[in-house]
Amino acid sequence: MDRPVIAITGPSKGARLPRFFVAAAVKLYGGKPLQLHPGTALDPDAYHGVVITGGHDVEPVLYAAEPEVKPNYDSERDALESAVIKSALASQKPLLGICRGAQLLNICLGGTLHQSLREQRKKTSHRWTIFPMKTLCILRDVNGHIQQRLGQGRLKINSLHNQAINALGEDLTISARDLDGIVQAIESPNRPYTLGVQWHPEFLLYLGCQRALFKGLVEHATRFQQRQAASQ
């Protein structure tokens, strides 16, 4: 059987480095990357798993809210990735949302966002960093993919976001927070592998636990591909 194809979404311009690292992680575990961006013809039958990458803020109109911060939106990307997420959810394809990808996953399932986190932070810095300098608190009572891949307790992560999940979407569970209680990881307990992380694991591939998130995605994409082949 051919390698499972993993769709990697992103903007029309820029974000080459994070998409490169995501593609490298996908290849490492036997997947075949397929880059998608606004303007790409969307064929859900062409891939077996999805990574929604980070980037611009999600436009608040998608969760029926008024803008609270200076706009930095990409409406065409929002439309593409919303379609990819909804298609993956409908077909039970494995999906990993990174940063804005986790936020958009939450929105597609009816959730909302904090548009600015400055008011939410008491114990943590608002400074962005690609280095693992912030603390992730994995919830012990949620025995899901995050705990299985990253372990229990606390570990260090990076932080490149100014928005985060507020109201949780349907069929989602919070599986990790930071020291201020800000949501850092979500997943669906009723789907094979549907999760979102607020940090950027693609910049932490030198850590085995972070690579494990991509390994899990490719493993579940392989199973999806096998089920798809068996049904044809």
C-alpha positions in Angstrom: 0.0 0.0 0.0 1.2 3.5 -0.8 2.2 5.9 2.0 -0.7 7.8 3.6 -1.1 11.3 2.3 -1.2 14.1 4.9 -2.7 17.4 3.9 -0.8 20.4 5.4 -2.7 23.6 5.2 -1.3 27.1 5.2 -1.5 30.6 3.8 -1.0 31.5 0.1 2.3 33.3 1.0 4.8 32.8 3.8 4.9 30.3 6.7 7.3 28.2 4.7 9.4 27.2 7.7 6.7 25.8 9.9 5.2 23.9 7.0 8.6 22.6 6.1 9.1 21.2 9.6 5.6 19.7 9.6 6.3 18.0 6.3 9.6 16.7 7.7 7.8 15.2 10.7 5.2 13.6 8.4 7.9 12.1 6.2 9.9 10.9 9.2 7.0 8.6 10.2 6.1 7.4 6.7 3.6 9.9 5.5 3.5 11.8 2.2 3.0 15.6 2.7 0.5 17.4 0.5 0.5 21.2 0.8 -2.8 23.0 0.6 -3.4 26.7 0.5 -6.2 29.1 -0.7 -6.7 28.6 -4.4 -5.8 24.9 -4.3 -8.5 22.6 -5.6 -9.8 20.7 -2.6 -10.2 17.0 -3.1 -10.8 15.2 0.2 -10.2 11.8 -1.5 -6.6 12.8 -2.1 -5.5 12.6 1.5 -5.9 10.5 4.6 -5.0 12.9 7.4 -4.8 16.6 8.0 -2.5 19.1 9.8 -4.0 22.6 10.2 -1.0 24.8 10.8 -0.6 28.1 12.7 -0.6 31.7 11.5 -3.0 34.7 11.4 -5.8 35.2 13.9 -9.1 33.5 13.1 -11.7 36.1 12.0 -14.2 36.6 14.8 -17.2 36.6 12.5 -16.8 32.8 12.3 -17.9 32.6 15.9 -20.4 35.5 15.9 -18.2 37.9 17.8 -17.2 41.5 17.3 -13.5 42.3 16.7 -11.7 43.3 19.9 -8.2 43.7 18.6 -6.5 45.2 15.5 -7.4 43.0 12.5 -4.9 40.5 11.3 -7.1 38.0 9.4 -6.9 35.8 6.3 -10.5 35.2 5.2 -9.6 33.0 2.3 -7.5 30.8 4.5 -10.2 30.6 7.1 -12.6 29.4 4.4 -10.3 26.7 3.1 -9.3 25.4 6.5 -12.9 25.4 7.8 -13.8 23.3 4.8 -10.9 20.9 5.4 -11.7 20.5 9.1 -15.4 19.9 8.5 -14.7 17.4 5.8 -12.2 15.6 8.1 -14.7 15.5 10.9 -17.4 14.2 8.7 -15.2 11.4 7.3 -13.4 10.6 10.6 -10.0 11.4 9.2 -7.3 12.0 11.7 -6.6 15.7 12.3 -4.0 17.7 14.2 -4.6 21.4 14.7 -1.6 23.6 15.6 -2.2 27.0 17.3 -4.7 28.7 15.0 -5.5 25.2 13.7 -6.6 24.2 17.2 -8.6 27.4 17.5 -10.3 26.9 14.2 -11.1 23.2 15.1 -12.9 24.5 18.2 -14.8 27.1 16.2 -15.9 24.6 13.6 -17.5 22.6 16.5 -19.3 25.7 17.9 -16.7 27.1 20.3 -15.3 30.6 20.7 -12.0 32.3 21.4 -10.4 34.8 23.7 -9.3 37.4 21.2 -6.6 38.8 23.5 -4.8 37.0 26.3 -3.1 39.9 28.1 -6.0 40.1 30.6 -5.9 36.3 31.1 -2.2 36.1 32.1 -1.2 36.4 35.7 1.6 33.8 36.1 2.8 33.5 32.5 4.5 35.9 30.1 2.8 37.3 27.0 6.1 37.1 25.2 6.3 34.9 22.1 9.1 32.3 21.9 9.8 29.3 19.8 11.8 27.8 22.6 10.2 25.6 25.3 10.0 28.2 28.1 6.4 27.9 29.2 4.8 25.2 31.3 2.2 22.7 30.0 0.0 21.1 32.6 -1.5 17.8 31.3 -4.7 17.0 33.0 -4.4 13.6 34.7 -8.1 12.8 34.6 -8.2 12.9 30.8 -6.6 9.7 29.5 -6.6 10.7 25.9 -4.1 11.1 23.0 -2.3 14.1 24.6 -1.6 12.1 27.8 -0.7 9.0 25.9 1.8 10.8 23.6 3.2 13.4 26.0 2.9 11.6 29.4 1.5 12.9 32.7 2.4 16.0 34.7 4.2 19.0 33.4 6.5 19.7 30.5 7.9 22.7 28.7 6.4 24.1 25.5 6.8 27.2 23.3 4.3 30.0 22.8 3.5 32.0 19.6 -0.1 33.0 20.1 -2.2 35.9 21.3 -5.6 34.2 21.1 -6.8 31.0 22.7 -9.9 28.8 23.2 -12.7 30.3 25.4 -16.0 28.4 25.2 -15.3 24.8 24.3 -16.8 23.3 21.1 -19.1 20.3 21.0 -17.6 16.8 21.4 -14.3 18.3 22.6 -12.4 17.8 25.9 -9.7 20.0 27.4 -6.6 17.8 28.0 -4.0 20.4 29.0 -3.7 24.0 30.3 -0.9 26.4 31.1 -0.2 27.9 34.6 -2.8 30.6 34.0 -5.4 28.0 33.2 -5.4 28.9 29.5 -6.4 26.0 27.3 -3.4 24.4 25.6 -4.8 21.2 24.2 -8.1 19.8 23.1 -9.2 16.5 21.7 -12.3 14.6 20.8 -12.9 11.5 22.8 -15.3 10.1 20.3 -13.1 10.3 17.2 -10.0 8.2 16.3 -7.5 11.1 16.4 -8.8 14.6 16.4 -6.8 17.0 18.6 -5.5 20.5 18.7 -2.5 22.0 20.5 -2.0 25.7 21.2 1.8 25.5 21.0 4.0 24.7 17.9 5.4 21.1 18.1 6.9 21.5 14.7 9.5 23.7 16.2 10.3 21.2 18.9 10.9 18.1 16.8 14.2 17.5 18.7 11.9 16.3 21.6 10.5 12.8 21.2 7.3 13.6 22.9 6.6 16.4 20.4 7.4 14.2 17.5 4.9 11.6 18.9 2.0 13.9 18.0 2.9 13.6 14.3 3.7 9.9 14.7 0.2 9.4 16.0 -1.3 11.3 13.2 0.4 9.2 10.5 -0.4 6.0 12.3 -4.1 6.9 12.4 -4.0 8.1 8.7 -2.5 4.7 7.8 -5.5 3.0 9.5 -7.9 5.3 7.7 -6.2 4.5 4.4 -6.6 0.7 5.1 -10.2 1.1 6.0 -10.8 3.1 2.9 -9.1 0.5 0.7 -11.1 -2.4 2.4 -14.4 -0.6 1.7 -13.7 -0.2 -2.0 
